[in-house]
Amino acid sequence: MVHHPNWRIIQDVVFALFLREIKTRFGKFRLGYFWAVLEPLSFVLVLSMIRLLFSNSGIGGIDHPVFYVTGIIPFLFFQHSINVCLYAVDSNIGLFNYQRIRPVDPVLSRVLLEAVITIATGLLVAGILVFLGFHFKMDDPLGFLLALSMLGSLSLGLGLLVSVLGGLSNEVQKIVPILIRPLFFLSGIFFMTDEIPQPYQDYLLLNPILQCIELIRSTMFADYETPVQGPGYVTTCTLLTLFVGLAAYHGNRNRIITSGTK
């Protein structure tokens, strides 16, 4: 009879892998923890300098550094989550000899670590901008948390899917990062979706990452104008990706483990 691990065992395994990921990610670099903050700050600095060449006005009633921060940090969370999940199987293949550790556990621990890094980074960057004289609002805290939760769930679903595909094929590990890169320019990081003319606006709104970023901004700033009317589309995409990711995992979990010798 097959014994499935209970929630306590799952929690202990994921937490142990979480601590292992921290040491792996940051243990070798003295500035490892600071890079998590320096990366979004460098993007914001470059985008702000480019913006100042053309105009010193805000974007959608939001100071442009704040506008960029509310786009780049959520996007980096998504991008990093997908990239680290691609190698979740290969990096932990030896651990699957232990019965309690399953291929899904490294995915959970890596997305959890990215979430913690994102929250800490967001708080630090927000503090820096406040110190510099910029202002943050939070008009709808519950809506803000909902938007972040949907972004996290969407990243987890896609992360689980790419972990399965990446565990079965080295080619997938090369292709997925290439496919993600254009999303940097299509996810509303440095432009207002409401200002994009039709029919291009409708095409852009098919991107659930853009909708998550728009929801984050609209919940923070009540006057921010967005064509995104609610979380319905993102919720549908999130449930779909979670379903597809779980289905791919359950259908291939044995092949994932044996593929470690590929």
C-alpha positions in Angstrom: 0.0 0.0 0.0 1.3 3.5 -1.0 1.5 5.9 1.9 1.1 9.5 1.0 3.0 12.1 3.1 0.9 14.1 5.4 0.9 17.9 5.5 3.4 18.0 8.4 5.9 16.0 6.4 5.3 18.1 3.3 5.8 21.3 5.4 9.1 20.0 6.9 10.4 18.9 3.5 9.6 22.1 1.8 11.0 24.2 4.6 14.3 22.2 4.6 14.5 22.6 0.8 13.8 26.3 1.3 16.7 26.7 3.6 18.9 24.7 1.2 17.9 27.0 -1.6 18.8 30.1 0.4 22.3 28.7 1.0 22.7 27.7 -2.7 21.4 31.0 -4.0 23.3 33.4 -1.7 25.9 31.5 0.2 28.6 31.8 -2.4 28.3 35.6 -2.9 29.0 38.2 -0.3 26.6 40.6 -2.1 24.1 37.9 -2.9 21.4 39.3 -0.7 22.0 42.9 -1.9 21.7 41.9 -5.5 18.1 41.0 -4.9 17.6 44.7 -4.2 20.1 46.1 -6.6 18.5 44.4 -9.6 15.1 46.1 -9.5 16.7 49.4 -8.4 19.0 49.3 -11.4 16.1 48.8 -13.7 14.2 51.7 -12.1 17.2 54.0 -12.3 17.8 53.3 -16.0 14.1 53.6 -16.9 13.8 56.8 -14.9 16.8 58.4 -16.6 15.3 57.5 -20.0 12.0 59.0 -18.9 13.7 62.2 -17.7 15.1 62.7 -21.2 11.6 63.2 -22.6 9.5 64.3 -19.6 9.6 64.8 -15.9 5.9 64.2 -15.4 4.4 61.1 -13.8 2.7 58.2 -15.5 -1.0 57.9 -14.9 -0.8 60.3 -12.0 2.0 58.2 -10.4 5.6 59.3 -10.0 7.5 57.5 -12.7 10.0 55.7 -10.3 7.0 54.4 -8.3 5.3 53.4 -11.5 8.3 51.4 -12.6 8.8 49.8 -9.2 5.2 48.5 -9.1 5.8 46.9 -12.5 9.4 45.6 -12.4 9.2 43.9 -9.0 6.1 41.7 -9.8 7.6 40.9 -13.2 10.9 39.9 -11.8 9.1 37.6 -9.3 7.4 35.9 -12.2 10.5 35.7 -14.4 12.8 34.4 -11.6 10.2 31.8 -10.4 9.9 30.3 -13.9 13.6 30.3 -14.5 14.5 28.6 -11.2 11.7 26.1 -11.6 13.2 25.0 -15.0 16.1 23.4 -13.2 14.3 22.3 -10.0 14.5 18.6 -11.1 18.1 18.5 -12.3 19.3 20.4 -9.3 17.7 18.0 -6.8 17.7 14.7 -8.7 19.8 13.0 -6.0 17.3 13.9 -3.3 14.5 12.0 -4.9 16.1 8.7 -3.7 14.5 9.7 -0.3 10.9 8.6 -0.3 9.6 11.7 1.4 11.0 14.1 -1.2 9.0 14.4 -4.4 9.7 16.4 -7.6 7.1 18.9 -6.7 8.7 19.9 -3.4 11.7 21.8 -4.9 9.3 23.7 -7.1 7.2 24.8 -4.0 10.4 25.8 -2.1 11.8 27.8 -5.0 8.6 29.7 -5.6 8.3 30.3 -1.9 11.8 31.7 -1.8 11.1 34.0 -4.7 8.0 35.2 -2.9 10.0 36.0 0.3 12.7 37.7 -1.7 10.1 39.8 -3.6 8.3 40.9 -0.4 11.6 41.8 1.3 12.8 43.6 -1.8 9.5 45.5 -2.3 9.6 46.7 1.3 13.3 47.8 1.0 12.8 49.5 -2.4 9.7 51.2 -1.2 11.5 52.5 1.9 14.3 53.9 -0.2 11.9 55.7 -2.5 10.0 57.1 0.5 13.3 58.3 1.9 14.0 60.1 -1.4 10.6 61.9 -1.1 8.3 59.7 -3.2 5.0 58.5 -1.8 3.2 55.1 -1.8 -0.5 54.5 -1.2 -2.5 51.5 -0.5 -6.2 52.3 -1.3 -7.3 48.6 -1.4 -5.1 46.4 0.8 -7.3 43.3 0.3 -7.4 43.8 -3.5 -3.6 44.3 -3.5 -3.1 41.0 -1.6 -5.5 39.2 -3.9 -3.6 40.5 -7.0 -0.3 39.3 -5.4 -1.8 35.9 -4.6 -3.0 35.4 -8.1 0.4 36.4 -9.5 2.0 33.9 -7.1 -0.4 31.1 -8.0 0.0 31.8 -11.7 3.8 31.6 -11.3 3.5 28.4 -9.3 1.3 26.7 -11.9 3.6 27.7 -14.8 6.6 26.9 -12.7 5.3 23.4 -12.0 4.6 22.9 -15.7 8.1 24.1 -16.9 9.7 22.0 -14.1 8.1 18.9 -15.6 9.0 19.9 -19.2 12.5 21.0 -18.2 13.1 17.8 -16.3 12.3 15.8 -19.4 14.1 17.9 -22.0 17.2 20.0 -22.0 15.9 21.9 -25.0 13.0 23.2 -23.0 15.4 24.7 -20.5 16.9 26.8 -23.3 13.7 27.8 -25.0 11.6 28.9 -22.1 13.8 31.8 -21.0 13.8 33.1 -24.6 10.0 33.0 -24.7 9.8 34.9 -21.4 12.1 37.8 -22.4 9.6 39.6 -24.7 7.1 39.7 -21.8 9.4 42.3 -20.2 8.2 44.7 -23.0 4.6 43.5 -23.1 3.7 43.5 -19.4 3.0 47.1 -18.7 6.2 47.7 -16.8 6.9 51.1 -18.3 3.6 52.1 -20.0 0.0 52.6 -19.1 -2.2 50.0 -20.8 -5.1 52.5 -20.9 -3.1 54.7 -23.3 -2.5 51.9 -25.8 -4.8 52.3 -28.9 -7.1 49.5 -30.1 -6.9 46.8 -31.2 -3.4 46.5 -29.7 -4.7 47.1 -26.2 -6.9 44.0 -26.4 -4.0 41.9 -27.6 -1.9 43.1 -24.7 -4.6 42.3 -22.2 -4.4 38.6 -23.2 -1.2 38.6 -21.1 -2.2 37.7 -17.5 1.1 39.1 -16.2 0.1 42.5 -17.5 -3.3 42.2 -16.0 -1.7 41.3 -12.6 0.5 44.4 -12.7 -2.5 46.6 -13.7 -4.5 45.2 -10.8 -1.6 45.8 -8.4 -1.4 49.5 -9.5 -5.2 50.0 -9.4 -5.4 48.6 -5.9 -2.6 50.9 -4.7 -3.7 54.1 -6.5 -7.5 54.7 -6.6 -7.1 57.3 -9.5 -5.1 55.0 -11.7 -7.0 54.3 -14.9 -6.9 50.8 -16.3 -9.0 48.8 -18.7 -8.8 45.8 -16.4 -12.2 45.6 -14.8 -11.5 42.8 -12.3 -9.6 39.7 -11.5 -11.9 37.3 -13.5 -9.5 36.8 -16.5 -6.4 36.4 -14.2 -8.3 34.0 -12.0 -9.2 31.8 -15.0 -5.6 31.8 -16.2 -4.4 31.0 -12.7 -6.7 28.0 -12.3 -6.0 26.8 -15.8 -2.2 26.9 -15.3 -2.4 25.2 -11.9 -4.6 22.4 -13.4 -2.3 21.9 -16.4 0.8 22.0 -14.1 -0.6 19.5 -11.7 -1.9 17.2 -14.5 1.6 17.3 -16.2 3.3 16.5 -12.9 1.0 13.6 -11.9 1.2 12.2 -15.4 5.0 12.3 -15.6 6.3 12.2 -12.0 8.0 8.8 -12.5 9.5 9.8 -15.8 10.8 13.0 -14.2 12.9 11.1 -11.7 14.3 8.6 -14.2 15.1 11.4 -16.6 17.8 12.6 -14.3 20.2 10.4 -16.1 19.4 12.0 -19.5 
